[in-house]
Amino acid sequence: MTTLLFVLLPAVLAGIVQGVTGFGSAIVLMVFLPTILPIPQSAGVASLIMSVSNIMLAWRYRHSLNFKRIIWPFLVYASVAFVALKLVNSIDVHLLKSMLGGLLVALSLYFLFIKSGGRKHYPIYIAIIFMVVSGFFNGLFGIGGPLMALYFLSLADTKEEYLACIQTFFLIDQLYVTSVRFYDGILGTNDIPFILIGIVGGVVGTIIANRITAHMNIQMIQKCVFVLIGISGLFYLVQ
């Protein structure tokens, strides 16, 4: 019953959220998993739970992928995530999480009520800040999606292009960061049952999400992304 409540059902919801907005699965899962696992372990399990779902989404939108667009952002993001993984057991990040939460809420309100759309390219220094902050929090908590979603959304002309880039980006990230987590002993064989059960839920959620996105355009997905960024910020603030 515990596994059902804290892994399977949240994974279904996470799959729906990720399939519609391109990110957010870890935010959903990290509400529940830390009740049964340590936070570093929870972050690793949350990432792997969505692995099959990410493969499904990346494959579904593969014809719209611009692979060159994700290479240099991933290099920056992954480098910072590697450093954060080494600090995961020695850093107090409560204040940092609160600051990030405030930033995300402000960005959400800005895009929802002041600036229409998010499709203008960001200056290079803003893009780099997004990647550094996202990589840092991905390494610590497995939650690096909100700012990367803004970045890829700003470059995309269609929902297919956006979802193809962000899902492939996160799939590569999963392979890389998970390898580091296993190497460092953060994840182990004892976590596999949670991961397998969660994968089932994630796949079910992704199938549901695919039916939803079939009736959405890029503008509708933009609104969903901006709302979820605000929810993400509130999640950080209240933790």
URRA-V686871 format. One record per backbone hydrogen bond with DSSP energy under -0.5 kcal/mol. NH is the residue of the N-H (numbers start at 1). CO is the residue of the C=O. Records with the same first field share a line. If there is no record, write none. Layout:
NH=CO / CO
//
This chain:
5=1
6=2
7=3
8=3
9=4
11=7
12=8
13=9
14=10
15=11
16=12
17=13
18=14
19=15
20=16
21=17
22=18
28=24
29=25
30=26
31=28
32=28 / 29
33=29
35=32
36=33
37=33
42=38
43=39
44=40
45=41
46=42
47=43
48=44
49=45
50=46 / 47
51=48
54=50
55=51
56=52
57=53
58=54
59=55
60=56
61=57
62=59
64=61
65=62
67=65
69=66
70=67
71=67 / 68
72=68
74=70
75=71
76=72
77=73
78=74
79=75
80=76
81=77
82=78
83=79
84=80
85=81
86=82
87=83 / 84
88=84 / 85
90=87
91=87
93=91
97=93
98=94
99=95
100=96
101=97
102=98
103=99
104=100
105=101
106=102
107=103
108=104
109=105
110=106
111=107
112=108
113=109
114=110
115=110
116=114
117=115
126=123
127=123
128=124
129=125
130=126
131=127
132=128
133=129
134=130
135=131
136=132
137=133
138=134
139=135
140=136
141=137
142=137 / 138
143=137
144=142
148=144
149=145
150=146
151=147
152=148
153=149
154=150
155=151 / 152
156=152 / 153
162=158
163=159
164=160
165=161
166=162
167=163
168=164
169=165
170=166
171=167
172=168
173=169
174=170
175=171
176=172
177=173
178=174
179=175
180=176
181=177
182=178
183=179
184=180
185=182
186=181
187=181
191=188
192=189
195=191
196=192
197=193
198=194
199=195
200=196
201=197
202=198
203=199
204=200
205=201
206=202
207=203
208=204
209=205
210=206
211=207
212=208
213=209
214=210
215=212
216=213
221=217
222=218
223=219
224=220
225=221
226=222
227=223
228=224
229=225
230=226
231=227
232=228
233=229
234=230
235=231
236=232
237=233
238=234
239=235
//
